[in-house]
Amino acid sequence: MQELHKSAEDAGITVVNEVGLDPGIDHILAMECFDKAKEQGSTVESYVSFCGGLPSPECSDNPLRYKFSWYPQGVLLNTIKPATYLKDGKVIHIPAGGALLESTIPTDFLPGFNLEGFPNRDSCRYIDPYHLHSAHTLLRCSLRYKGFANIMAGLVKLGLINTDPCILLSSDAPQITWKELICNLLGISTSTSLDLVKEAAINKMEGDKSRVEALNWLGLLSDELVPKAHSVMDALSKLMQAKLCYDAGERDMIILRSDIGLRHQSGKLEMNHISLVVYGETNGYSAMAKTVGFPTAIAAKMVLDGEITTKGMVLPFSKDIYGPMSDRIKAEGILCTVETSFV
């Protein structure tokens, strides 16, 4: 988005970006802590954040323990993107293709939930806007219920999270079933018996029982027709969108957690633990709608009311923007808890 800054500035317009949930509320909570620490003469040594849109626990009743509250293709695409982060002074690169699913981080910050995280894109690009040149660790993670990453890794191994154009699924190609598509991905004849196809798929997924359970639950070995799509991943996202949708009366949930290490002038290390948990309303606004929609609307109104006048691409990293936004987000009932400890 920053590549558009000069064009927006020359056009004399203001484009406020990264003011949803993640990125958005996470920036606001982090900047409040960073700036307060610096005012007190402390330095920020570490920043680790986790964020996820999840079904509330009673609605996580499927093998993936997940339901879509935002763009399905974005969820799938995130699993095969590369990631970069700073850990103990070393820049860690995770290559594209699903390797980050093998880099899950168990979490116990909310012990009532069974959660895991995995690195989300390029964390290091926030070193400059956060002014965190003193930090030895900077890591931003996606958050899921434990087991999600393992199952998605199995789908990657089968070739289902593939964005390349697939001629088999083009609009003028004969329709094929999911079983036939899996046969093609495995390089075996489409006339192969179901038992042998299942055996080949299980071997490809390294015999993992939870992966096999998800394969069967999603109907990926069935005779149902695969929807027309640009790629195999696009077809899978259409299937999963139908399978992993919220039923009437079900609630979603968002969890945002930031752990920030502050070194005081005395030499003591203070850890700030910021937690935000928001549940959707039964037959009302979802948690995702509230935590993305409210801050976005607040930022838009600030532009309309002349509170934000900077031209170009604007991010919520200055106090004159994140301060009023924080107050107004809290007024909408989106409240975090903060705990501190000394190491």
C-alpha angles and dihedrals in degrees: 000000000000089000086071093054097095093046093049092045092050089049090053094236134130119228113184110200137182095031101128124085105292105032096025121037088037089059092048095051092045096048091049089056095041095050094044090051093050091049087057092050096254126134127225109238101172142012123186121170135181127192134173142161106222141165111262109261096262090054097048091095103138135080093261092048086219142107129185119258093159142023107332095206090053091055092051095042092053090062094064101037121108119252135207129190143157118248123176091336095312125108109230120203122197113193125232121261102073101302091128088066086067089053100066120157116215112223132201102170090114101032093188089069125064099223142163133185136206130193115277116217119290112348092172092070088074095060092090101041091044090045089227100148088131093058123104093192130042117163131159117190141187113235127220139157111275112274098035095100093049093053093046089050087057091052089050090053089053090054095246096125093064122133097191117115110269115210091195089067099043118125094253096046122099113265116261134194127242090251090054091048091051089050090054092048090050093046095239133124117278087228091064113123118260092245092055092045089051090049092051091048092049091051091049089052091049094248094287109165096209091052091050091048090053091047091055095041092053091050094237092148094045132108091244113127119256112237117245110264145154093247142007089256091054090052091048091050090055091051094046093046088060094043098041101045127125116257122220111288095018121127132220125206138204125210122193121179130177125184113193125185116209124189111209124211087251089063095250118135115225120195118207115200112195117187130184121182119174126177126205121243119253104252089353139077116337120234089245092052092051098045094044100033101047098052091043091051091045091053092047091052091049088057092047092048093050096248090121111045104154112121124227129028108345127195127193096247100110122082094235088063106032094041098061090037091055093051093049094046089054089050087060090059097259099136131169131200123227126204125180133200136172123232 
